[in-house]
Amino acid sequence: MRPILILMAVLLALWLPSSDGVPSAGAETGPASSPPAGPEGVVVLPASPGRYGNLQHMRTPLPPRSIALTFDDGPDPTYLPRVLDILDARDIKATFFFVGIYAERRPDLVREVTLRGHNVASHSWSHPTRLRYWSPAAAHREIRRGFAALDQALADSPPDQRARLEPMFRFPGLNESPALAGWLEDRGILVVSAEGGTDDWRGLSADAILRRTVSVMEASGGGVLILHETRPRMIEALPALLDTLTARGFTFVQITAGPEGRRRATDGPDPLFGP
């Protein structure tokens, strides 16, 4: 029996949390259980009111203690493959808000994301954080070009992968204006903010990202979470973050506008991308 007791002691030491109940970001906790991909793990956001995320708008209508992962600023050839592998190991599906200029350079990565069952949406063409201050004509061109890059990247993909281009937009820096948000809504595009973020863009350590994000999600009871695939410390923290949130009773869901929402965006007047 002694080898078994020793093994149990080692496993307990690996899983033992820190004093606040959050393990170190460097700890390899292993994949945690989460809802399988499919209808039970998908949340359709209604067309009205069309703006979600209680950092700025109404709370995103997700089930209690559920989290919708959203990754901004890619596709990044260095870090995106690692993010996809981490998500695959836990059977978690996310939504990637891609920057058009990077999608145009690496359309293969856009296709890979949809092939693995994730959704893609637009984070503009060039990520201007002061887009709200641009002239309407210039801002509209910027937004159109971002969607066009994603549309083109998936032009030759099978219909099920093309359908993963969501009619959703996230303003760079969440710096939106009522006029631009209204312009998007008129074209069937949902404006997606968040209930919380990781603050990974602030240069925090992996441990700080882990602890802060768990605290934010506990305080909000879940919701849409913003992460950045371009931040190496976030990638370092991600496995332990997902496993810790699952251990605390959170589940992961994928947001979508659904088939009807996509039809509204592609079949309506002045569509920003094709069917």
C-alpha positions as CSV (number, residue, x, y, z in Angstrom):
1,M,0.0,0.0,0.0
2,R,2.9,2.4,0.5
3,P,3.4,3.2,-3.2
4,I,-0.3,4.1,-3.5
5,L,-0.1,6.3,-0.4
6,I,2.9,8.1,-1.8
7,L,1.2,8.6,-5.2
8,M,-1.9,10.1,-3.4
9,A,0.4,12.5,-1.5
10,V,2.1,13.7,-4.7
11,L,-1.3,14.2,-6.4
12,L,-2.6,16.1,-3.4
13,A,0.5,18.4,-3.4
14,L,0.0,19.1,-7.1
15,W,-3.6,20.1,-6.7
16,L,-3.2,21.9,-3.4
17,P,-4.5,25.5,-3.9
18,S,-2.8,28.6,-2.6
19,S,-4.3,30.4,0.5
20,D,-7.0,32.2,-1.5
21,G,-8.1,29.0,-3.3
22,V,-6.5,29.8,-6.7
23,P,-3.5,27.6,-7.8
24,S,-0.4,29.0,-9.4
25,A,-0.6,29.7,-13.1
26,G,2.3,27.5,-13.7
27,A,0.6,24.4,-12.2
28,E,-0.4,21.8,-14.7
29,T,-3.8,20.8,-13.4
30,G,-4.9,19.0,-16.5
31,P,-8.0,19.4,-18.7
32,A,-11.2,20.1,-16.7
33,S,-14.7,18.9,-17.7
34,S,-16.9,21.4,-19.5
35,P,-20.1,21.3,-21.6
36,P,-19.5,19.5,-24.9
37,A,-19.7,21.5,-28.1
38,G,-23.2,21.4,-29.4
39,P,-26.6,23.0,-28.9
40,E,-26.4,22.6,-25.1
41,G,-23.2,24.6,-25.0
42,V,-24.4,27.4,-27.4
43,V,-26.2,30.6,-26.4
44,V,-28.1,32.5,-29.1
45,L,-28.0,36.3,-28.5
46,P,-31.3,38.0,-29.5
47,A,-31.2,40.6,-32.2
48,S,-32.7,43.1,-29.8
49,P,-31.4,45.1,-28.0
50,G,-28.3,44.2,-30.1
51,R,-25.7,45.4,-27.6
52,Y,-24.4,43.1,-24.9
53,G,-21.9,43.1,-22.1
54,N,-22.6,45.0,-18.8
55,L,-19.3,46.7,-18.8
56,Q,-21.2,49.1,-21.2
57,H,-24.7,47.6,-22.0
58,M,-27.2,45.1,-20.7
59,R,-25.9,41.9,-19.2
60,T,-25.3,39.2,-21.8
61,P,-28.1,36.6,-21.3
62,L,-26.0,33.6,-20.4
63,P,-27.0,30.8,-18.0
64,P,-26.0,31.3,-14.4
65,R,-22.3,30.9,-13.7
66,S,-21.4,30.4,-17.3
67,I,-18.6,32.1,-19.3
68,A,-18.3,32.8,-23.0
69,L,-14.6,33.0,-23.9
70,T,-13.7,35.7,-26.5
71,F,-10.2,36.3,-27.8
72,D,-9.2,39.6,-29.4
73,D,-6.5,40.9,-31.7
74,G,-5.5,37.9,-33.7
75,P,-5.1,35.8,-35.7
76,D,-1.6,35.5,-34.3
77,P,0.6,32.8,-35.8
78,T,2.8,32.5,-32.7
79,Y,0.2,32.1,-30.0
80,L,-3.1,31.1,-31.7
81,P,-2.1,27.4,-32.3
82,R,-1.3,27.1,-28.6
83,V,-4.7,28.6,-27.6
84,L,-6.5,26.3,-29.9
85,D,-4.8,23.2,-28.4
86,I,-5.6,24.3,-24.9
87,L,-9.2,24.8,-25.8
88,D,-9.4,21.5,-27.7
89,A,-8.0,19.6,-24.7
90,R,-10.9,20.8,-22.7
91,D,-13.6,20.7,-25.4
92,I,-14.3,24.4,-25.0
93,K,-15.5,26.5,-28.0
94,A,-14.9,30.2,-28.1
95,T,-15.4,33.2,-30.3
96,F,-12.4,35.0,-31.9
97,F,-12.7,38.7,-32.7
98,F,-10.1,39.0,-35.4
99,V,-8.4,42.1,-36.8
100,G,-8.8,42.3,-40.5
101,I,-5.2,43.2,-41.4
102,Y,-4.0,40.0,-39.7
103,A,-6.8,37.9,-41.1
104,E,-5.8,39.0,-44.6
105,R,-2.2,38.0,-44.0
106,R,-3.1,34.6,-42.5
107,P,-6.4,33.4,-43.9
108,D,-5.3,29.8,-43.2
109,L,-5.5,30.6,-39.4
110,V,-9.1,32.0,-39.8
111,R,-10.0,28.8,-41.5
112,E,-8.3,26.6,-38.9
113,V,-10.3,28.3,-36.1
114,T,-13.6,27.6,-37.8
115,L,-12.5,24.1,-38.7
116,R,-12.1,23.4,-35.0
117,G,-15.6,24.6,-34.2
118,H,-14.9,28.1,-33.0
119,N,-16.7,31.3,-34.2
120,V,-15.0,34.3,-35.7
121,A,-16.2,37.9,-35.6
122,S,-14.7,41.3,-36.4
123,H,-12.5,43.6,-34.3
124,S,-12.2,46.1,-37.1
125,W,-9.6,46.2,-39.9
126,S,-6.6,47.9,-38.2
127,H,-7.6,48.2,-34.5
128,P,-8.0,51.9,-34.1
129,T,-8.8,52.6,-30.4
130,R,-10.2,56.0,-31.3
131,L,-12.5,54.8,-34.0
132,R,-15.4,56.7,-32.4
133,Y,-13.7,60.0,-33.3
134,W,-13.2,59.2,-37.0
135,S,-15.5,60.7,-39.6
136,P,-18.6,58.5,-40.2
137,A,-17.4,57.7,-43.8
138,A,-13.9,56.7,-42.6
139,A,-15.2,54.6,-39.7
140,H,-17.7,52.8,-41.9
141,R,-14.9,51.9,-44.4
142,E,-12.7,50.6,-41.5
143,I,-15.5,48.4,-40.3
144,R,-16.5,47.1,-43.7
145,R,-12.9,46.3,-44.6
146,G,-12.5,44.2,-41.4
147,F,-15.6,42.1,-42.2
148,A,-14.5,41.8,-45.8
149,A,-11.2,40.3,-44.8
150,L,-12.9,37.6,-42.7
151,D,-15.4,37.0,-45.5
152,Q,-12.6,36.5,-48.0
153,A,-10.6,34.2,-45.8
154,L,-13.6,31.9,-45.6
155,A,-14.7,32.3,-49.2
156,D,-13.8,28.8,-50.3
157,S,-14.6,27.1,-47.0
158,P,-17.5,24.6,-46.7
159,P,-20.8,26.2,-45.7
160,D,-20.7,25.0,-42.1
161,Q,-17.3,26.8,-41.7
162,R,-18.5,29.9,-43.5
163,A,-21.5,30.0,-41.1
164,R,-19.1,30.5,-38.2
165,L,-18.5,34.1,-39.4
166,E,-20.7,35.8,-36.9
167,P,-22.5,39.1,-37.4
168,M,-20.8,40.5,-34.3
169,F,-18.4,43.4,-33.8
170,R,-16.3,44.5,-30.9
171,F,-15.0,48.0,-30.8
172,P,-11.2,48.3,-30.3
173,G,-10.6,49.3,-26.7
174,L,-14.4,49.0,-26.3
175,N,-14.3,52.7,-27.4
176,E,-17.6,52.8,-29.2
177,S,-20.1,55.6,-30.1
178,P,-23.9,55.4,-30.1
179,A,-23.9,56.4,-33.8
180,L,-21.5,53.7,-34.9
181,A,-23.3,51.1,-32.8
182,G,-26.6,52.1,-34.3
183,W,-25.1,51.9,-37.8
184,L,-24.0,48.3,-37.1
185,E,-27.3,47.4,-35.6
186,D,-29.1,48.7,-38.7
187,R,-27.1,46.1,-40.7
188,G,-27.9,43.2,-38.3
189,I,-24.5,43.3,-36.5
190,L,-24.5,42.7,-32.7
191,V,-22.2,44.9,-30.7
192,V,-20.4,42.6,-28.1
193,S,-18.7,44.1,-25.1
194,A,-18.1,42.0,-22.0
195,E,-18.9,41.3,-18.4
196,G,-15.2,41.2,-17.6
197,G,-11.6,41.1,-18.8
198,T,-8.3,39.5,-17.9
199,D,-6.3,42.8,-18.0
200,D,-3.7,40.7,-19.8
201,W,-2.8,43.7,-21.9
202,R,-1.4,45.6,-18.8
203,G,1.7,43.5,-18.7
204,L,0.6,41.5,-15.7
205,S,2.3,38.2,-14.7
206,A,0.5,34.9,-15.4
207,D,-0.3,34.5,-11.7
208,A,-1.8,38.0,-11.5
209,I,-3.9,37.3,-14.7
210,L,-5.2,34.1,-13.1
211,R,-6.1,35.6,-9.8
212,R,-7.6,38.8,-11.2
213,T,-9.7,36.9,-13.7
214,V,-11.1,34.4,-11.2
215,S,-12.0,37.3,-8.9
216,V,-13.7,39.2,-11.8
217,M,-15.8,36.2,-12.9
218,E,-16.8,35.4,-9.3
219,A,-17.9,38.9,-8.7
220,S,-19.9,39.0,-12.0
221,G,-21.2,35.4,-11.7
222,G,-19.8,34.7,-15.2
223,G,-20.5,36.4,-18.5
224,V,-18.5,37.3,-21.6
225,L,-14.8,37.3,-20.9
226,I,-12.2,39.2,-23.0
227,L,-8.8,37.6,-23.4
228,H,-6.0,38.5,-25.9
229,E,-4.3,35.7,-27.9
230,T,-1.3,38.0,-28.5
231,R,-0.3,38.1,-24.8
232,P,2.2,35.4,-23.8
233,R,1.5,35.7,-20.1
234,M,-2.2,35.1,-20.8
235,I,-1.3,31.9,-22.8
236,E,0.8,30.8,-19.8
237,A,-2.1,31.4,-17.4
238,L,-4.8,29.9,-19.7
239,P,-4.7,26.2,-18.7
240,A,-4.9,26.9,-15.0
241,L,-7.4,29.6,-15.5
242,L,-9.9,27.4,-17.3
243,D,-9.3,24.5,-14.9
244,T,-9.8,26.7,-11.8
245,L,-13.0,28.3,-13.2
246,T,-14.4,24.8,-13.9
247,A,-13.4,23.6,-10.4
248,R,-15.3,26.6,-9.0
249,G,-18.5,25.5,-10.8
250,F,-18.4,27.6,-13.9
251,T,-19.3,26.2,-17.3
252,F,-18.2,27.5,-20.7
253,V,-20.6,28.4,-23.5
254,Q,-20.2,29.7,-27.0
255,I,-22.2,32.8,-28.1
256,T,-23.7,33.1,-31.6
257,A,-26.3,35.2,-33.4
258,G,-27.8,32.0,-34.7
259,P,-29.0,31.2,-38.2
260,E,-31.7,33.8,-38.1
261,G,-29.3,36.5,-36.9
262,R,-26.9,35.6,-39.7
263,R,-29.7,35.8,-42.3
264,R,-30.7,39.2,-41.0
265,A,-27.1,40.4,-41.5
266,T,-26.5,38.8,-44.9
267,D,-29.9,39.2,-46.5
268,G,-30.7,42.7,-45.3
269,P,-29.9,46.0,-47.0
270,D,-26.3,47.0,-47.3
271,P,-24.8,43.8,-45.8
272,L,-21.2,43.9,-44.4
273,F,-20.5,40.3,-45.5
274,G,-22.1,37.7,-47.8
275,P,-24.2,34.6,-47.1
